[in-house]
C-alpha cells in the first residue's frame, strides 16, 4: 500500500514541521506501507518565510534594515529547517501549484491530510488540504486536522460540507473541530491526539542536536506573540528556582533586559533539545505545551489570543492539567509550579491508544 501524507511539512515553524515528521514517521514505522510526504510547497508560501521582505512605509523599512544585525542567526535558523526537511523526510517530487498536484497523485492508495490548521477556511489552500484534487479511487483520511476557527463562514459551508463528506475517515484535533464536522456532515468523529504524541521520547532523542549553553538548569520561554506577559511569569518562576531564563525566539529586538540568553538560530532538532533539557517551560504555543507534556516538564501555558485558545485548553482539560494555564505572574503558586503527571499520564496513554486505533483502522 502506498500512503501520501499532506500537511504543512515545509513551514519554518517548529510545531508544523515536527508534527509532520511525527505523523509520517509513525506511519512508516508501524503501518506496512510505502509512505511519502507529498511535497506541496508553493512559491507564495515560501515567501512568507523569507528573512527580508518588501517593506511598507518607514517603520517597515527600518525593521528590514534592523534584520542585518541578526542576519547570520536568522540564516542559520533557516538552514537548519532546510536540513531537517532534507534529512528526515521521505518526499515526493516537488509540487509548486495545485494543478501539478491534481495531475500527478494517482500513485497513492491512501492520502492522509495531516494535523495543524489544514482545514482553516481562511487559508489560501484549504481546499487542497481538504483533498479536493483527489480522484475517487484514492481513499481519503483526516488525522487530527484543526480548523483554527470556532465557526465556519457561511459562504464556505457548502464547499466544506461537500469535501468533508468525501473522506472515508474523519477525525479532529480539537473538540470544536469534531462539532464543526458534525454540524456540516452529521458525522460523529473522534477527537485524536496531535501527531507529536505518537512518538516516544527516545525517538525524538535520535533527531536532537545539542544547544551549547553555559547553564545546565534553565527556564525556557518559547513565545509566539505574548512575550512580555510570559516574561513576567518566567521572572516569578526564576525567583523561586533561581535559574536563568532562555528565550527561544527569532526576534530582531536587540535585547530583552529580563532574559539571560536569546536563542535565535534553533532549528527543529535544537528545539527538541532545548525543551527536553529545560527545568521549566513558559509558552503560549500549542506545540510548546505539547512537548512540555511529552517530556514531562514543569510548565505554564499562557493564552494570548482568546479566539485561538481552544487548542491548548482542549488538550489540558482532556488530560487534567488545566491548572497549568495561567495568564498572570500573580497566579504562579506552589500548587502549580510542580506538575503531577500521575493521572495525566494515564489519561494521555488511553487517548494515545484510541488515536492509534483510529489511525490503524483508517490505514489498514
C-alpha positions as CSV (number, residue, x, y, z in Angstrom):
1,X,0.0,0.0,0.0
2,X,1.3,3.5,-0.9
3,X,0.3,6.3,1.5
4,X,0.8,10.0,0.9
5,X,0.8,12.5,3.8
6,X,-0.3,16.0,3.0
7,X,0.3,18.7,5.7
8,X,2.3,21.8,6.5
9,X,5.6,20.0,6.4
10,X,7.7,22.8,4.9
11,X,6.7,25.7,7.1
12,X,9.7,27.1,9.0
13,X,7.7,26.7,12.2
14,X,8.7,24.2,14.9
15,X,5.3,22.7,15.6
16,X,4.3,22.4,11.9
17,X,7.4,20.6,10.8
18,X,7.6,18.3,13.9
19,X,4.0,17.2,13.7
20,X,4.5,16.4,10.0
21,X,7.7,14.4,10.9
22,X,5.9,12.6,13.8
23,X,2.9,11.5,11.7
24,X,4.9,10.3,8.6
25,X,7.5,8.6,10.9
26,X,4.8,6.8,12.9
27,X,3.1,5.5,9.8
28,X,6.3,4.4,8.2
29,X,7.4,2.5,11.3
30,X,4.1,1.0,12.3
31,X,2.0,0.5,9.1
32,X,3.1,-1.9,6.4
33,X,3.3,0.7,3.6
34,X,5.4,2.8,1.4
35,X,4.8,6.3,3.0
36,X,5.8,9.6,1.5
37,X,5.2,13.2,2.4
38,X,3.6,15.0,-0.5
39,X,5.9,17.9,-1.2
40,X,3.4,20.6,-1.9
41,X,5.1,24.0,-1.4
42,X,4.0,27.0,-3.4
43,X,6.3,29.9,-4.1
44,X,3.9,32.2,-2.4
45,X,4.0,30.1,0.7
46,X,7.8,30.1,0.7
47,X,7.9,33.9,0.5
48,X,6.2,34.1,3.9
49,X,9.4,32.7,5.5
50,X,12.0,34.9,3.7
51,X,14.3,36.8,6.0
52,X,13.9,40.0,4.1
53,X,10.6,41.3,2.8
54,X,9.4,44.3,0.8
55,X,8.9,47.0,3.4
56,X,5.7,49.0,3.9
57,X,6.4,52.6,5.0
58,X,9.3,54.0,7.0
59,X,8.7,51.7,10.0
60,X,8.7,48.6,7.8
61,X,11.9,49.8,6.1
62,X,13.7,50.3,9.5
63,X,12.6,46.9,10.6
64,X,14.1,45.3,7.5
65,X,17.3,47.2,8.0
66,X,17.5,46.0,11.6
67,X,17.5,42.4,10.4
68,X,21.1,42.8,9.2
69,X,22.2,42.8,12.8
70,X,21.0,39.2,13.2
71,X,21.3,38.0,9.6
72,X,23.7,35.2,10.4
73,X,21.5,33.9,13.2
74,X,18.3,34.1,11.1
75,X,20.0,32.5,8.2
76,X,21.4,29.6,10.3
77,X,17.9,29.0,11.6
78,X,16.5,28.7,8.1
79,X,19.4,26.4,7.0
80,X,18.6,24.1,10.0
81,X,15.0,23.9,9.0
82,X,16.0,23.1,5.4
83,X,18.5,20.5,6.6
84,X,15.9,18.9,8.9
85,X,13.5,18.6,6.0
86,X,16.1,17.2,3.7
87,X,17.5,14.6,6.2
88,X,14.3,13.5,8.0
89,X,11.6,13.3,5.4
90,X,10.9,11.0,2.5
91,X,9.4,13.4,0.0
92,X,7.6,13.1,-3.4
93,X,8.7,15.3,-6.2
94,X,8.0,19.0,-5.5
95,X,4.6,20.4,-6.5
96,X,4.5,24.1,-6.9
97,X,0.9,24.5,-7.9
98,X,-2.5,22.9,-7.3
99,X,-2.6,22.0,-11.0
100,X,0.6,20.0,-10.7
101,X,-0.7,18.2,-7.7
102,X,-4.1,17.5,-9.3
103,X,-2.5,15.8,-12.3
104,X,0.0,13.6,-10.5
105,X,-1.3,11.9,-7.4
106,X,-2.9,8.6,-8.6
107,X,0.1,6.5,-7.4
108,X,-1.3,6.6,-3.9
109,X,-3.8,4.2,-2.4
110,X,-4.4,6.5,0.5
111,X,-3.9,10.2,1.1
112,X,-4.0,11.4,4.7
113,X,-4.5,15.1,5.4
114,X,-2.4,15.7,8.5
115,X,-2.6,17.8,11.6
116,X,-2.2,21.5,12.2
117,X,-4.6,24.1,10.8
118,X,-5.0,22.3,7.5
119,X,-8.8,22.8,7.5
120,X,-8.7,26.5,8.3
121,X,-11.3,28.1,6.0
122,X,-9.3,31.3,5.9
123,X,-6.2,29.6,4.5
124,X,-5.4,30.2,0.8
125,X,-5.1,26.5,0.1
126,X,-7.7,25.0,2.5
127,X,-9.5,23.2,-0.4
128,X,-6.2,21.5,-1.3
129,X,-5.8,20.1,2.3
130,X,-9.5,19.0,2.1
131,X,-8.2,16.8,-0.8
132,X,-10.3,18.4,-3.5
133,X,-7.7,17.3,-6.1
134,X,-8.1,13.6,-5.2
135,X,-9.7,11.1,-7.5
136,X,-12.4,8.9,-6.0
137,X,-10.3,5.8,-6.3
138,X,-7.9,7.2,-3.6
139,X,-9.0,6.7,0.0
140,X,-9.1,10.0,1.9
141,X,-8.3,10.1,5.6
142,X,-8.0,13.0,8.0
143,X,-5.8,12.7,11.1
144,X,-6.1,15.4,13.8
145,X,-6.8,18.3,11.5
146,X,-7.6,21.7,13.1
147,X,-10.0,24.3,11.7
148,X,-8.3,27.1,13.7
149,X,-11.7,28.9,14.0
150,X,-14.8,28.4,16.1
151,X,-17.2,28.9,13.3
152,X,-17.1,28.3,9.5
153,X,-18.1,31.4,7.4
154,X,-21.5,30.8,5.8
155,X,-20.1,31.4,2.4
156,X,-17.9,28.3,2.8
157,X,-20.3,25.9,4.4
158,X,-21.4,24.1,1.2
159,X,-17.9,23.6,-0.2
160,X,-16.6,22.3,3.1
161,X,-19.6,20.0,3.6
162,X,-19.1,18.6,0.2
163,X,-15.4,18.0,0.6
164,X,-15.6,16.6,4.1
165,X,-18.2,14.1,3.1
166,X,-15.8,12.6,0.6
167,X,-13.4,11.5,3.3
168,X,-13.6,7.8,4.2
169,X,-12.3,8.5,7.7
170,X,-12.6,11.8,9.6
171,X,-11.2,13.0,12.9
172,X,-10.3,16.3,14.5
173,X,-7.7,17.5,16.9
174,X,-10.0,19.8,19.0
175,X,-13.4,19.1,20.4
176,X,-14.7,22.2,18.5
177,X,-13.4,20.6,15.3
178,X,-15.5,17.5,15.9
179,X,-18.5,19.7,16.5
180,X,-17.9,21.6,13.2
181,X,-17.7,18.3,11.3
182,X,-20.9,17.1,12.9
183,X,-22.7,20.4,12.1
184,X,-21.7,20.2,8.5
185,X,-22.0,16.5,7.8
186,X,-23.9,14.9,10.7
187,X,-21.0,12.5,11.2
188,X,-19.7,11.9,14.7
189,X,-15.9,11.7,14.5
190,X,-13.2,11.0,17.2
191,X,-11.0,13.7,18.8
192,X,-7.5,12.4,18.4
193,X,-4.1,13.4,19.6
194,X,-1.8,15.7,17.8
195,X,0.8,13.6,15.9
196,X,3.7,14.8,18.1
197,X,2.3,12.5,20.9
198,X,2.6,9.4,18.7
199,X,6.4,9.2,19.0
200,X,8.4,8.3,22.2
201,X,11.0,10.5,23.9
202,X,13.7,8.1,22.7
203,X,12.6,8.5,19.1
204,X,12.9,12.3,19.5
205,X,16.3,12.0,21.1
206,X,17.6,10.4,17.8
207,X,17.0,13.6,15.9
208,X,18.1,16.1,18.5
209,X,21.0,18.4,18.1
210,X,22.6,19.9,21.3
211,X,22.5,23.6,22.0
212,X,25.6,25.0,23.8
213,X,24.6,26.8,27.0
214,X,26.7,27.7,29.9
215,X,23.9,26.6,32.3
216,X,22.8,23.1,33.0
217,X,19.5,24.3,34.5
218,X,17.2,26.9,32.9
219,X,13.7,28.2,32.4
220,X,12.8,28.0,28.7
221,X,10.5,30.7,27.5
222,X,9.1,29.9,24.0
223,X,6.9,32.8,22.8
224,X,4.9,33.2,19.6
225,X,3.1,36.5,20.4
226,X,2.8,37.2,24.1
227,X,6.4,37.8,25.1
228,X,6.0,40.4,27.9
229,X,3.3,38.6,29.8
230,X,5.3,35.3,29.6
231,X,8.4,37.1,30.8
232,X,6.5,38.4,33.8
233,X,5.6,34.8,34.6
234,X,9.1,33.5,33.9
235,X,10.6,36.1,36.2
236,X,8.3,34.9,39.0
237,X,9.4,31.3,38.4
238,X,13.0,32.4,38.4
239,X,12.6,34.0,41.9
240,X,11.6,30.6,43.2
241,X,14.0,28.3,41.2
242,X,17.0,30.7,41.0
243,X,18.0,29.6,37.5
244,X,18.4,31.6,34.3
245,X,15.8,32.3,31.6
246,X,16.5,31.2,28.0
247,X,14.3,32.8,25.4
248,X,13.7,30.8,22.2
249,X,12.6,33.4,19.6
250,X,13.8,34.5,16.2
251,X,13.3,38.1,17.3
252,X,15.2,41.1,15.8
253,X,14.9,43.0,19.0
254,X,18.4,43.7,20.3
255,X,17.9,42.9,23.9
256,X,15.3,41.6,26.4
257,X,16.6,43.0,29.7
258,X,14.9,40.3,31.8
259,X,16.4,37.4,29.7
260,X,19.7,35.7,30.3
261,X,20.1,34.4,26.8
262,X,18.2,34.5,23.5
263,X,18.4,31.6,21.1
264,X,17.5,32.9,17.6
265,X,19.1,30.2,15.4
266,X,17.5,26.9,16.5
267,X,16.1,24.5,14.0
268,X,13.6,21.7,14.9
269,X,16.4,19.4,16.3
270,X,17.7,22.2,18.6
271,X,14.1,23.0,19.6
272,X,13.7,19.4,20.9
273,X,17.0,19.6,22.8
274,X,16.1,22.8,24.5
275,X,12.7,21.5,25.6
276,X,13.9,18.1,26.8
277,X,16.7,19.7,28.9
278,X,14.6,22.6,30.4
279,X,13.8,22.6,34.1
280,X,10.7,24.7,33.5
281,X,8.8,26.0,30.4
282,X,6.7,29.1,29.9
283,X,4.9,29.2,26.5
284,X,1.9,30.5,24.6
285,X,2.4,27.8,21.9
286,X,0.2,24.7,21.4
287,X,3.2,22.6,20.4
288,X,5.3,24.2,23.1
289,X,2.7,22.9,25.5
290,X,2.6,19.5,23.8
291,X,6.3,19.0,24.0
292,X,6.4,20.2,27.6
293,X,3.9,17.3,28.3
294,X,5.8,14.9,26.1
295,X,9.0,15.5,28.1
296,X,7.2,15.7,31.4
297,X,8.3,19.2,32.2
298,X,7.1,21.6,34.8
299,X,5.4,24.3,32.7
300,X,2.9,27.1,32.4
301,X,0.9,27.8,29.3
302,X,-0.5,31.3,28.6
303,X,-3.4,32.3,26.4
304,X,-2.7,35.5,24.4
305,X,-5.3,35.3,21.6
306,X,-8.6,34.2,23.2
307,X,-10.2,33.1,19.9
308,X,-7.3,30.7,19.3
309,X,-7.3,29.3,22.8
310,X,-9.2,26.0,22.1
311,X,-6.2,24.0,21.0
312,X,-4.3,24.5,24.3
313,X,-7.3,24.4,26.7
314,X,-8.8,21.4,25.0
315,X,-5.6,19.4,25.4
316,X,-5.0,20.3,29.0
317,X,-8.6,19.8,30.0
318,X,-8.6,16.3,28.4
319,X,-5.7,15.1,30.5
320,X,-6.5,17.0,33.7
321,X,-3.8,19.7,33.6
322,X,-5.9,22.8,33.1
323,X,-4.3,24.4,36.2
324,X,-1.2,24.9,34.2
325,X,-2.9,27.6,32.2
326,X,-2.1,31.0,33.8
327,X,-2.2,34.5,32.4
328,X,-0.5,36.5,35.2
329,X,2.6,36.2,37.3
330,X,0.3,36.6,40.3
331,X,-1.1,33.1,39.5
332,X,2.3,31.4,40.0
333,X,1.9,29.2,43.1
334,X,3.5,26.3,44.9
335,X,0.4,24.2,43.9
336,X,1.1,24.6,40.1
337,X,4.8,25.1,39.8
338,X,5.3,21.3,40.2
339,X,3.3,19.3,37.7
340,X,2.0,15.9,38.9
341,X,1.8,13.7,35.9
342,X,0.4,10.6,37.6
343,X,-3.2,10.9,36.4
344,X,-2.3,12.9,33.3
345,X,-0.1,10.1,32.0
346,X,-3.0,7.6,32.4
347,X,-5.4,9.8,30.5
348,X,-2.8,10.6,27.9
349,X,-1.9,6.9,27.4
350,X,-5.6,6.0,26.9
351,X,-6.1,8.8,24.4
352,X,-3.0,7.7,22.6
353,X,-4.3,4.1,22.4
354,X,-7.6,5.4,20.9
355,X,-5.8,7.7,18.5
356,X,-3.5,4.9,17.2
357,X,-6.5,2.6,16.9
358,X,-8.3,5.1,14.7
359,X,-5.2,5.7,12.6
360,X,-4.6,1.9,12.1
361,X,-8.2,1.3,11.2
362,X,-8.2,4.1,8.7
363,X,-5.0,2.8,7.0
364,X,-5.4,-0.9,7.2
